Amino acid sequence: MNSASLHRRPSQRQAIALALLLLTLTARAAVPFDGGVSGLEALAQEQTSSPVAIARPGTDSGAAIAPLLSAGPLSADTAVRIALLNNPGLQVSLAAQGVNISDAALPASPVRRQAGQDIVLLAAQARQAWTRAVAAAQIARLAAEAKDSADAGGELARRMARAGNWSKLQQAREQLLLADAAAQLARARQAAFSEREKLIVVLGLWGVQTGFELPDRLPELPAQPQELPDVESRVLQQRLDLQLAAAQWARQRASRREPGADALWDAMGNAARVRELAVKARSEAREAYHGYRTAWDLAKHYEKEILPLSRFTSEETLLRYNGMLASVFELLAEARAQAQAAGEAIQAQRDFWLADIALRTVLAGAPYDGAPDTPTQRTPPGAAAH
């Protein structure tokens, strides 16, 4: 057996091993593209699972988004529609690629695939920005309630100190709670302002357009989480960068190049690239789904366990206060603790919806960018209450 045969065998084995993966990845490419809707709109509807419009580069979308902004509190779906119509970054990206996707554009087209990924990522950014903005506004309102409780405690402490019923130390402790509550409120309001501004940027708004109204609260949690035992295979079928790498490898295999060292290394390199992306895609699929399930479990834990216990202790403290068995300071401290628990529950609810967006993005074929938040980034309202 000569050396050329020895070199060809590994290449053939790799070709056989990767053929099944390639067939899986490119099966969808053979489906004719529906010509009933214009190319970009059909692509956006395919990537976002809802009918949406796309503004062409250089067009003015102000008239199209005006009724969406004035139709009441802005929903997450409406935010996605506005972003796809109005986000200048998407228009710049489409213009830079020279995108003019016609009804006859094939799903396997690299330009169409790139445009599809741009749409998926922008839709995810719009939902993430909307979720963070609504949650931050909720937390700011809770911080204001905690500040009101601290104000009442501080005023009562001053009166009792003037009457000689409290020491300077006891008064200073209440004043410290008041000062910390004021700082927490300032941070919460700044966070709410900042998250709203990030949403404005994603939506591409300015001037009077920025005066839109947001809902008072995040959507309720789903009763049950998604069960996705096939999450890895679903992600492999949709992953855009993996499809492109597999198509490049297929083209290299189909080319009639003379056998030699260069051809062998090209084949091995492209095969390794497909395998590398497949391993990464599988890992990201598992991580995204695990993050989704963990976030759902935590949010439900707050909803079913922590918040009911917090309400119970608050109600019991009020009963004890009415029966002259608890002081007004205990009542105010319990109100601050309840505000903190509610703030942490909102953060858990926010983290679930961010994890849900991340999972949807991965299932649509875009890369997973990791967990939305880390515990060190949290600053719950009324944190000094404990």
C-alpha positions in Angstrom: 0.0 0.0 0.0 1.5 3.3 -1.1 1.6 6.5 1.0 -1.0 8.2 -1.2 -3.5 5.5 -0.2 -2.7 5.9 3.4 -3.5 9.6 3.1 -6.7 9.0 1.2 -8.3 6.6 3.7 -8.7 9.1 6.6 -10.2 11.6 4.2 -12.7 9.0 3.0 -13.7 7.9 6.5 -14.3 11.6 7.4 -16.4 12.0 4.3 -18.6 9.1 5.3 -18.9 10.2 9.0 -19.8 13.8 8.0 -22.1 12.9 5.2 -25.1 12.2 7.5 -24.5 15.5 9.3 -24.3 17.3 6.0 -27.5 15.8 4.7 -29.3 16.8 8.0 -28.0 20.4 7.8 -28.8 20.9 4.1 -32.2 19.1 3.9 -34.1 22.3 4.5 -32.2 24.0 1.7 -34.0 22.0 -0.9 -37.4 23.4 0.1 -38.6 26.0 -2.5 -38.9 29.5 -1.1 -42.5 30.7 -0.8 -43.0 33.5 -3.3 -46.4 34.7 -1.9 -44.8 37.4 0.2 -41.9 39.7 -0.6 -38.5 38.2 0.2 -37.5 40.1 3.3 -40.9 40.0 4.9 -41.1 36.2 4.3 -37.7 35.8 5.7 -38.6 37.8 8.8 -41.8 35.9 9.3 -39.9 32.6 9.0 -37.3 33.7 11.6 -39.7 35.4 14.1 -42.8 33.1 13.7 -45.1 36.1 13.3 -46.0 38.4 10.3 -43.7 41.4 10.4 -42.5 44.0 7.9 -39.0 45.0 7.1 -38.0 48.5 6.1 -35.7 48.7 3.1 -32.4 50.6 3.5 -32.9 54.3 2.9 -36.7 54.3 3.5 -38.6 56.4 6.2 -40.5 54.1 8.5 -41.9 56.9 10.8 -45.4 56.7 9.4 -45.5 52.9 9.8 -44.3 52.8 13.5 -46.4 55.8 14.7 -49.6 53.8 15.3 -47.6 51.0 16.9 -46.2 53.4 19.4 -49.5 55.1 20.2 -51.6 51.9 20.6 -51.2 51.6 24.4 -48.5 50.0 26.5 -45.7 48.7 24.2 -45.7 44.8 24.1 -42.7 42.7 23.4 -44.1 41.6 20.0 -44.7 45.2 19.1 -41.2 46.1 20.1 -39.9 43.4 17.7 -42.0 44.8 14.9 -40.8 48.3 15.4 -37.2 47.2 15.6 -37.4 45.3 12.3 -39.0 48.3 10.7 -36.9 51.0 12.2 -33.5 49.8 13.5 -30.8 51.6 11.6 -28.2 48.9 12.3 -30.3 46.3 10.5 -30.7 48.7 7.5 -27.0 49.3 7.5 -26.3 45.6 7.5 -28.7 44.8 4.7 -27.4 47.7 2.7 -23.7 46.7 3.2 -24.6 43.2 1.9 -26.4 44.6 -1.0 -29.4 42.6 0.1 -32.4 42.6 -2.3 -33.9 39.2 -1.5 -36.4 38.3 -4.2 -39.1 35.7 -4.0 -36.9 33.3 -5.9 -34.0 33.5 -3.4 -33.0 30.0 -2.3 -32.9 29.3 1.5 -29.3 28.0 1.0 -28.1 31.4 -0.3 -25.3 32.7 2.0 -26.7 36.2 1.8 -30.2 35.1 2.7 -28.8 33.1 5.6 -26.8 36.0 6.9 -29.8 38.3 6.6 -31.9 35.7 8.5 -29.4 35.6 11.3 -29.4 39.4 11.5 -33.1 39.4 11.8 -33.1 36.7 14.5 -30.5 38.5 16.6 -32.3 41.9 16.3 -35.6 40.3 17.3 -33.8 38.8 20.4 -32.2 42.1 21.2 -35.5 43.9 21.1 -37.2 41.3 23.4 -34.2 41.4 25.8 -34.2 45.2 25.9 -38.0 45.3 26.4 -37.8 42.7 29.2 -35.0 44.6 31.0 -36.8 47.9 30.7 -40.1 46.7 32.1 -38.4 44.8 35.0 -36.2 47.8 35.9 -39.3 50.1 36.0 -41.1 47.6 38.3 -38.1 47.4 40.6 -37.8 51.2 40.7 -41.5 51.4 41.9 -40.7 48.9 44.6 -37.7 50.9 45.7 -39.9 54.0 46.0 -42.2 52.0 48.3 -39.3 50.9 50.4 -38.1 54.6 50.6 -41.6 55.6 51.8 -41.4 53.1 54.6 -38.0 54.3 55.6 -39.2 57.9 55.5 -42.0 57.0 58.0 -39.5 55.2 60.2 -37.1 58.1 60.2 -39.7 60.6 61.1 -41.1 58.5 63.9 -37.5 58.0 65.2 -36.9 61.7 65.3 -40.1 62.4 67.2 -39.3 59.7 69.8 -35.8 61.0 70.2 -37.1 64.5 70.8 -39.6 63.1 73.4 -36.7 61.4 75.2 -38.1 57.9 74.5 -35.2 56.9 72.2 -31.5 57.0 72.4 -29.3 58.7 69.8 -28.1 55.2 68.7 -31.6 54.0 68.0 -32.4 57.1 66.0 -29.1 56.8 64.0 -30.0 53.2 63.0 -33.3 54.4 61.6 -31.6 57.3 59.8 -29.1 54.9 58.3 -32.0 52.8 56.9 -33.5 56.0 55.4 -30.2 57.1 53.9 -29.6 53.6 52.3 -33.2 53.5 51.0 -32.6 56.9 49.3 -29.5 55.6 47.7 -31.2 52.4 46.5 -34.0 54.4 45.0 -31.6 56.6 43.1 -29.8 53.5 41.7 -33.1 51.8 40.8 -34.3 54.9 38.9 -31.0 55.3 37.1 -31.2 51.6 36.1 -34.8 52.1 34.8 -33.8 55.1 32.8 -30.7 53.3 31.4 -32.7 50.2 30.4 -35.3 52.3 28.7 -32.7 54.2 26.7 -31.2 50.9 25.6 -34.6 49.9 24.3 -35.0 53.2 22.5 -31.7 52.6 20.7 -32.7 49.1 19.6 -36.0 50.4 18.3 -34.3 53.3 16.5 -36.5 56.0 18.1 -35.9 59.7 18.7 -37.9 62.9 19.6 -41.5 62.4 20.4 -41.2 58.7 19.5 -39.4 58.1 22.8 -42.5 58.9 24.9 -44.0 55.5 24.5 -45.6 53.7 27.4 -44.4 50.4 28.9 -46.6 47.8 30.7 -46.6 47.9 34.5 -45.3 44.4 34.9 -43.7 41.5 33.1 -45.8 38.7 31.6 -46.8 35.9 33.9 -44.7 32.8 34.0 -45.9 29.8 31.8 -47.6 27.1 33.9 -45.1 24.5 32.7 -41.7 24.8 31.0 -40.9 23.5 27.5 -39.7 19.9 27.3 -37.1 19.7 24.6 -35.4 16.3 24.7 -34.3 16.9 21.1 -32.9 20.3 21.6 -29.5 19.4 20.2 -30.8 18.0 16.9 -33.1 20.9 16.5 -30.3 23.4 17.0 -28.0 21.5 14.5 -30.7 21.7 11.9 -31.1 25.5 12.3 -27.5 26.6 13.1 -26.6 29.1 10.3 -22.8 29.1 10.7 -22.8 25.3 10.8 -24.8 25.2 7.6 -22.4 27.5 5.8 -19.4 25.5 7.0 -21.0 22.3 5.9 -21.9 23.8 2.5 -18.3 24.9 2.0 -17.0 21.5 2.9 -19.5 19.9 0.4 -18.3 22.3 -2.3 -14.7 21.3 -1.6 -15.5 17.6 -1.7 -17.4 18.0 -5.0 -14.6 20.0 -6.7 -12.5 17.9 -9.1 -9.1 18.9 -7.8 -6.1 16.7 -8.4 -5.3 14.6 -5.3 -2.4 15.9 -3.4 -1.2 17.4 -0.1 -3.1 20.7 -0.6 -6.4 19.0 -1.4 -6.0 16.6 1.5 -5.3 19.4 4.0 -8.2 21.5 2.7 -10.6 18.5 3.0 -9.4 17.7 6.6 -9.5 21.4 7.6 -13.1 21.9 6.3 -14.2 18.6 7.9 -12.6 19.7 11.2 -14.4 23.1 11.0 -17.8 21.4 10.6 -17.1 19.1 13.5 -15.9 22.0 15.7 -19.0 24.0 15.0 -21.2 21.0 15.6 -19.6 20.3 19.0 -20.0 24.0 19.9 -23.6 24.1 18.8 -24.5 21.0 20.8 -22.9 22.5 23.9 -24.7 25.8 23.4 -28.0 24.0 23.0 -27.6 22.1 26.2 -26.4 25.3 28.1 -29.3 27.4 26.8 -31.9 24.8 27.7 -30.4 24.2 31.1 -30.4 27.9 31.8 -34.0 28.1 30.7 -35.1 25.3 33.0 -33.1 26.6 36.0 -34.6 30.1 35.5 -38.1 28.7 35.3 -37.5 26.7 38.5 -36.2 29.7 40.4 -38.9 32.0 39.2 -41.6 29.5 40.2 -39.9 29.0 43.6 -40.3 32.7 44.3 -43.9 32.7 43.0 -45.0 29.6 44.9 -42.8 29.7 48.1 -41.1 32.9 48.9 -43.7 35.5 48.0 -46.6 33.6 49.8 -44.4 33.3 52.9 -43.5 37.0 52.7 -47.1 38.0 52.5 -48.0 35.7 55.4 -45.4 37.2 57.7 -46.5 40.7 56.7 -50.1 40.0 57.5 -49.2 38.4 60.8 -47.0 41.4 61.8 -50.0 43.7 61.0 -52.3 41.6 63.2 -49.8 41.7 66.0 -49.4 45.5 65.6 -53.2 45.9 65.7 -53.2 43.8 68.9 -50.5 46.0 70.4 -48.0 43.1 70.3 -45.7 44.6 67.7 -44.2 48.0 67.4 -44.6 50.3 64.4 -40.9 49.8 63.7 -41.4 46.1 63.3 -44.3 46.8 60.9 -42.1 49.2 58.8 -39.2 46.7 58.8 -41.6 44.0 57.6 -42.8 46.3 54.8 -39.2 46.8 53.7 -38.5 43.1 53.8 -41.6 42.4 51.7 -40.4 45.0 49.1 -37.1 43.2 48.9 -38.7 39.8 48.4 -40.9 41.2 45.7 -37.9 42.8 44.0 -36.0 39.6 43.9 -39.1 37.8 42.5 -39.2 40.3 39.7 -35.5 39.7 39.0 -36.1 36.0 38.8 -39.1 36.5 36.5 -36.9 38.8 34.3 -34.2 36.2 34.2 -36.6 33.5 33.1 -37.9 35.6 30.2 -34.3 36.5 29.2 -33.4 32.7 29.3 -36.5 32.0 27.2 -35.3 34.6 24.6 -31.9 33.0 24.6 -33.4 29.5 24.0 -35.6 30.8 21.2 -32.6 32.5 19.6 -30.5 29.3 19.7 -33.4 27.3 18.3 -33.7 29.8 15.4 -30.0 29.1 14.5 -28.1 32.0 16.1 -25.2 31.6 18.5 -25.9 31.5 22.3 -24.3 34.5 24.1 -24.5 33.1 27.7 -26.5 33.7 30.8 -28.3 37.1 30.9 -27.1 38.1 34.4 -24.8 37.0 37.2 -25.7 37.2 40.9 -23.0 39.9 41.4 -25.0 42.3 39.2 -28.0 42.3 41.4 -28.9 45.2 43.7 -32.4 44.4 45.1 -34.5 47.3 46.3 -34.4 47.8 50.1 -31.4 45.5 50.4 -30.4 47.1 53.7 -33.7 46.1 55.3 -32.1 42.9 56.5 
